[in-house]
Amino acid sequence: MGHLDHAALGWLTPVLSYAMACTGAALGLRCTVRALGATGRARRNWLVTAASAIGTGIWTMHFVAMLGFAVGGTDIRYDVPLTLVSLLVAMVVVCVGVFAVGHSRDRGRALLLGGLTTGLGVASMHYLGMAAVRLHGDVSYDPVLVALSVLIAVVAATAALWAALNIKSPGAVTVASLIMGAAVSSMHYTGMFAVSVRVTPSSEVLPGATAMQFIFPLAVGLGSYLFLTSAFVALSPTGGEHAASASAQRTAGTAVP
C-alpha cells in the first residue's frame, strides 16, 4: 500500500482550504439574506450569486486541499474534463438547493429537500474530483468512511440552508460561516481518510495535468472571484439602505421651495 500524505505542504493547504470554504459560505449566506429581502429579478440574481459563491467555495476548498495530497511511490495527475465536470456539479446542485429554499412557500419541506440534494451533490463533487486523480496504482475506499462523509455533507448542507433562512446579523453570519467551513472541511478529510492506494511502480507517463499546471491556477482564479465578490457585496447597499436613501431624497425634494 502506498503511503498517503494529506498535508504534503504542511499546514498551508488545510488552513487555506478552510479559509476558502468559510469565505464561500459567508458570501453565500449574505447573498441569500439579500435575496430573501428582494423580489423578481433582483432575488434571482442574489440567489445565483449565492449559489456560485457556495459552490465555488466548496470546490476550491476541495482542490486547494488536494494540492497537499501525495502518494509515496507515484506521481499524481488530474483528468482536466472530469475535474471541470466536478466544478459544474458543485455549482448546479448548490443552485438547486438555494433556489428551492429561496422560492418555496413550504420552507420546512424545501429545507429538507434542498439539504439532501445539495449534500449529495457536494459528495458527488468530491468523489468526481477523486475520480479525476490519475496515479500508478489502484484506489479503493472504506465504505463506512465514505458513508460518513456523505452524511456529513448532507447535514452540513442542510445546516447551511437553515442558516441562510434564519440568520440575519453579520456577526451571526460570521459564526455560521466558520462552522460551515469546518463541516465542509470535515467532509473532505473524512472522504480522504477513506482512500487507500495500492501502488504499482511504473515509468509510464501519466495522462492529465499536474496540480500546479491546472488545479493551482484555477483555484487562484476562483479564490479571487470569491474575495472580489465578497468586497462588492460588502460595499453594496442593502434593501433597507436603498429605502432610507430614497426616503431621504424624497424628503429633500419636498423641502426645496
N, C-alpha and C positions, 0 to 999 in steps of 0.2 A: 504494500500500500504506500502511496506517495504521501510525504509529509505536507500537510496543508497549513499555510500561514495566512491568517486573515488580516494581519496588520504588518505586512512586509515593509511598509514605510513608517512604522512606528504609530504613534497616536494621531498623526496628521490626518489620515483618511477617516478613521472613526469620528473624530471631532468635526472635521469639515463636512462629512456626510450628514451628521446630526444637525449642524447649522443649516444645511440646505433643506432638510426636512422641516425644521422649525420655521424657516423663512417662508417656504411654500404654504405651510399650514396657517401661519399668521396672515399672509396676504389673502389666502382663500377665505378665511373667516371674515376678514374686514370687508372683502368684496361681497360676500354673501349677506352680511349685515346691511350693506348699502343696497343690495338687490331687493331685500325684503321691505325696504323703505321706499322703493321706486315702483313704477308701473310701466307697462308697454315695452318699447324698445330699450329704454334705459335699464329695466330689470333684466332683460335678456342679455344685454351687453355686460352687466355686472356679473351675471351668472356664468357667462362664457369666460370672463377673466378669472373668476374664482376657480372654475374647473381647470383651466390651463395652468393656473398657479399651483394648485394642489397636485395635479398630475405631473407637472414639471418638477416640483419639489420631490415627489416620491421617486420618480425615475432618476433624477440627478443624485439623490441620496444613495440609491442602489449602485449606480455605476461609479460614483466617487469612492464608495466603499470597495468596489471591485478593483480599483486601482491598487489597493493594498493586498489583493488576493494573489497568492503564489503557491505553486505546487512543486515540491522538490523533484528534480529529475526530468522536468519537461517545461518547454516554453508554453505560453498561453496566447492564443489569438481569438478574435471575435468576428463572427459572421455579421457583416455590415447590414444586409437587408433584414435579418431576423432581429438584430438589435434595434433597428428603426421601427419594426413592427411592434416591439415591446413598448416603445415610446408612444406609438399611436394607441395601443391598447390602454395604457395608463391615462391618456387624455380622454378617450371616448368613455371609458367606464366611470371615471370621476364626473364627467359631464352628465351622464345619465343619472347618477346619484344626486348631484347638485340640482339638476332641473326637476327631478322627482320631488325633492323637498321644497324647492322654490315655487312650484306651481300647483302642488296638490292641496286640496282643501282638507283632506284627512291626513294631518301631519304625522300622527302616530303610525299609520299604515305605510305612509311614504318613507318614514324614517327607517322602519324595519326592512322594507323592500330596497330602499336606496343603500342602506348599510350593507345588506347582504350582497347586492350587485357590485357595489364599489369594492368591498372587501375581497370578493372572489376575483374581481378584475385586477386588484393590486397584487394578489397572489399569482395570478396568471402572468402579469407583467414580470414579476420576479423570476418565475420559472421559465418564461420565454427568454429572459435575459441570460439565465443559466444555460438554456439550450443553445444559445449562440456561442458559448465557450467552446473553443477548439484546442485540444491538447493531445499529447501522445499517451493514450490510455483510455480506460473506461470509467465513466462516472456513475455512481449509484447513490441512492438516497435512503435514509432511515425513514420509513413510512410514518412512525409515531411523531417524529420531529417535523416532518412535512405537514401532517395534520394539525399539529400545534401551531405552526407558522400560519396556516390558513385561518385557524380560529382567531389568532391574534390580529390578523389583517381585518377580519370581519368585525371584531369588537372595536378595533381602532377606527375603522371607517364609520361605524355606527356612532361612536362617541364624537367623531369629528362633525358629523352631520347634526347631531344633537346640539353640540356647542354652537354651530352656525345658527341654529334656530333660537337658542336661549341665552347666549352670551353677547352682551352689547358693549360693555365698557372696555376701553383699551387695556386696562390692567388685567381684567379677566381674560381677554383675548390672548394676551402675552402668556399668562399661566397655562391656558388651554393649549397654546401652540407648543410650549415646552413639553407638555405631557404627550401631545400628539406626536411630536418629533421623536420622543423616547419610545412610543409604541411602534412607530414605523421602523425605527432602528432595531427594536427588539424582534420584530417580524423578520427583518432581513437577516440578522445574525442567527436567529433560530433556524431559518432556512439554510444558512450556510453551514451551520454545525451538523445539519442532516447529510451533508455531502461527504462521500468517500471516493477516492480516486485510486484505481489500480493502474500504475504507470507501466507503459510498455515502451522502453527506450527505443528511439528511432532517430535516424539522421535526416529523415524526410522533412521538407519544408512544410510547415502547417499552413493551410489556407486561411484567408481572412486578414484582418488588420490588428496590429498591436494596440494595447490600451492607450499608449501615448500618441499613436498615429491617429486614432479615431475617437476613442472614448474621452480622452482629456480635452481636446478642442471643443467637442460637442457639449461636455459638461460645463466648461468655462462659458460657452455661449449661452446656455440655458440658465446658468447661475447669474450671469449678467442681466438676463431678461428679468429674473426674479427680483434682483435688487433695484433695477431701474423702475420696474412696475410698482414695487413697494414704495419708492420715493414719490412716484406720480400719485398713487392712491393716498399717501400720507398728506400730500400738499393740495389735493383736490378738495373743494368744499363739500361738506355733507348736505343732505337734503334740508336739514334744519338751518344750516348756514345760508343756503340758497334762499330759503324763505325769509330769513332775517334780513338778507341783503335786499331782496325785492321789497320787503315792507319798509325798509329804511329809504329806498329810492322813492317809493310812493309817498312817504311822509315828507321827504324833501321836496317832491314835486308839488304837493298841495300847499307847502309853506311858502313857495315862491309867489310874490304878489303879481 
